Amino acid sequence: MSAAAVVDDGVDDDAARIPVWIALSGLYLDTEVERFHDAIAATLAASPFPLDDLQAMLVHDVHPVLFTNLMAPAGMWDGFDAAWLVERIRARGGRRRRGFARWFRGDIDAQWRAVAAKVAALRAGAGPT
C-alpha cells in the first residue's frame, strides 16, 4: 500500500499530498506555530481534500513521523527538509496504527482545530479567521 493510498479520496498520487504534508509539518516545529496558521490554512484550503481527509493525513502520515520533535529538548524550529519528510512518510507505506489516533491530542489537536477553522473559513470565502 502506498502513502498515496492512506486516504481513499479519489486523488491517487502524492503530488496533491506533498504540499499538504509539508504545510502540516509546521505544526510540529519547536516554536510558536500559531504564527504559521494562516499559511498552513491557505495551503490546505487550496488542496483538493476535504477536512476529514486532511485530518487523516495529519494523524496517520505526518504525526507518526514528526511527533517526537515536540518531545525533544531542542527540537527542529526552522522547518523540516521537505525531501526527508516525504521520504519518511512514503517509507511508512500508508500504514495506520490505531494507537496514533489516541496519541493525537493535546497541543497538536488544539493546533489542528484552529487551522481547520481557518481552512473552513477560507473555503467558505470568509478569509482567514
Secondary structure as UniProt FT lines:
FT   HELIX           3..5
FT   TURN            14..16
FT   HELIX           17..25
FT   HELIX           26..28
FT   HELIX           33..36
FT   HELIX           37..46
FT   HELIX           51..57
FT   HELIX           58..62
FT   HELIX           63..66
FT   HELIX           67..70
FT   TURN            73..74
FT   HELIX           82..91
FT   TURN            92..94
FT   HELIX           98..103
FT   HELIX           107..123
FT   TURN            124..125
//
